[in-house]
Amino acid sequence: MPDIKYKRPEGKKKYLSIAKHQSKTKNKYAKWISMNVERDLFDYADYGNFQKKDYGNLEWKCDVGNLWSLQADRSTVGQDGEQFGFFEKPVNQNGEWHGFPIIPFSKSRYKLSNSLIIRWVKDGVINQDDVPAILNKKRI
């Protein structure tokens, strides 16, 4: 499968679905369960809400500038049971974003920042009771 550029609204971040993370590809990389899930998770992260409404610059961004997301029902997003989408900040400011499903804290570079966790709790994306599970690399 080829890389796929998603058409997104004017003023929103550019997104490129990388072939190695697409569900039909046979390799050892983390894969989304579907392209629709991949697209939705990036939209949630970029808009900063599950409704995909533009309320300003409220994306779900960690302290180093990466975007994070999950499903509203907390269902699996990756083929290996991953529950979160990770979208690494492009090197070029106007570059295309891409992402893959992960388990947070599996590697030090995939660390949800405390500020994003606090925001998610405050906004009702997750519950305070979910925080220990996230910090212990468990599903919520």
C-alpha positions as CSV (number, residue, x, y, z in Angstrom):
1,M,0.0,0.0,0.0
2,P,1.2,3.5,-0.7
3,D,1.5,6.4,1.7
4,I,-1.8,8.4,1.6
5,K,-2.2,12.2,2.1
6,Y,-5.4,13.0,3.9
7,K,-7.3,16.0,2.7
8,R,-8.0,18.2,5.7
9,P,-9.7,21.6,6.2
10,E,-7.9,24.8,5.5
11,G,-5.7,25.8,8.4
12,K,-5.5,22.4,10.0
13,K,-2.3,20.3,10.1
14,K,-1.3,18.2,7.1
15,Y,-1.4,14.4,7.6
16,L,0.2,11.6,5.8
17,S,-0.7,8.0,6.5
18,I,2.5,6.0,6.3
19,A,2.2,2.7,4.5
20,K,4.2,0.7,7.1
21,H,1.5,1.5,9.8
22,Q,-1.5,0.7,7.6
23,S,-3.5,-2.3,8.6
24,K,-3.0,-4.4,5.5
25,T,0.8,-4.1,5.5
26,K,2.8,-7.2,6.6
27,N,5.7,-6.0,8.8
28,K,6.8,-5.7,12.4
29,Y,5.6,-2.1,12.8
30,A,2.7,-1.0,14.9
31,K,-0.4,-0.9,12.7
32,W,-3.8,0.9,13.0
33,I,-6.9,-1.3,13.1
34,S,-8.3,0.8,10.2
35,M,-7.6,3.9,8.2
36,N,-10.8,5.4,9.6
37,V,-9.5,5.0,13.1
38,E,-6.2,6.5,12.1
39,R,-7.9,9.5,10.5
40,D,-10.3,10.0,13.4
41,L,-7.6,9.9,16.0
42,F,-5.5,12.5,14.2
43,D,-8.6,14.7,13.9
44,Y,-9.3,14.3,17.6
45,A,-5.7,15.2,18.5
46,D,-5.6,18.2,16.1
47,Y,-9.0,19.6,17.1
48,G,-8.5,18.7,20.8
49,N,-12.0,17.1,21.1
50,F,-14.0,14.1,19.9
51,Q,-16.5,16.3,18.1
52,K,-13.9,17.6,15.6
53,K,-15.0,21.1,16.3
54,D,-12.6,24.0,15.9
55,Y,-12.6,25.9,19.2
56,G,-9.2,27.5,18.5
57,N,-5.7,26.1,19.2
58,L,-6.7,23.4,21.7
59,E,-5.0,20.3,20.2
60,W,-4.0,17.4,22.4
61,K,-0.3,18.2,22.5
62,C,2.3,17.1,25.0
63,D,5.1,19.3,26.3
64,V,7.5,18.5,23.5
65,G,4.9,19.2,20.8
66,N,3.7,15.7,19.8
67,L,0.0,15.0,19.4
68,W,-1.8,12.2,21.3
69,S,-5.3,10.8,21.0
70,L,-7.6,7.9,22.0
71,Q,-11.1,6.8,21.2
72,A,-14.0,8.3,23.2
73,D,-15.0,4.8,24.2
74,R,-11.3,3.9,24.9
75,S,-11.4,1.0,22.5
76,T,-8.4,-0.5,20.8
77,V,-6.8,1.5,18.0
78,G,-3.9,-0.8,17.0
79,Q,-3.7,-4.4,15.9
80,D,-1.7,-5.3,19.0
81,G,-4.1,-3.8,21.5
82,E,-2.7,-0.3,21.6
83,Q,-5.1,2.2,22.9
84,F,-3.4,5.6,22.1
85,G,-2.4,7.3,18.9
86,F,0.9,9.0,18.8
87,F,1.7,11.7,16.2
88,E,5.2,13.0,16.2
89,K,5.8,16.6,15.6
90,P,7.4,17.1,12.1
91,V,10.9,18.4,11.9
92,N,9.7,21.1,9.4
93,Q,7.1,23.4,10.9
94,N,4.9,23.1,7.7
95,G,5.6,19.4,7.3
96,E,3.2,16.6,7.3
97,W,2.3,14.8,10.5
98,H,2.1,11.0,10.7
99,G,1.4,8.6,13.5
100,F,1.0,5.1,14.8
101,P,-0.7,3.3,17.6
102,I,1.2,2.9,20.9
103,I,1.2,2.0,24.5
104,P,2.3,5.1,26.4
105,F,5.6,5.0,28.2
106,S,6.7,1.9,26.3
107,K,9.8,4.0,25.4
108,S,11.0,7.2,26.9
109,R,10.2,9.2,23.8
110,Y,6.5,8.1,24.0
111,K,5.7,9.8,27.2
112,L,2.4,11.5,27.8
113,S,3.2,14.8,29.6
114,N,1.6,15.5,33.0
115,S,0.1,18.7,31.5
116,L,-1.7,16.7,28.8
117,I,-2.9,14.1,31.3
118,I,-4.2,16.9,33.6
119,R,-6.0,18.5,30.7
120,W,-7.6,15.3,29.7
121,V,-8.8,14.7,33.3
122,K,-10.1,18.3,33.5
123,D,-11.9,18.1,30.1
124,G,-13.4,14.7,30.9
125,V,-11.5,12.8,28.2
126,I,-10.2,10.4,30.9
127,N,-11.0,10.0,34.6
128,Q,-8.6,10.6,37.5
129,D,-8.9,6.9,38.2
130,D,-7.4,6.2,34.8
131,V,-4.1,8.0,35.5
132,P,-2.4,5.2,37.5
133,A,-3.2,2.7,34.7
134,I,-1.7,5.0,32.1
135,L,1.5,5.6,34.2
136,N,1.8,1.8,34.6
137,K,1.5,1.1,30.9
138,K,-1.9,-0.5,31.3
139,R,-5.1,-0.1,29.3
140,I,-7.8,2.1,30.7
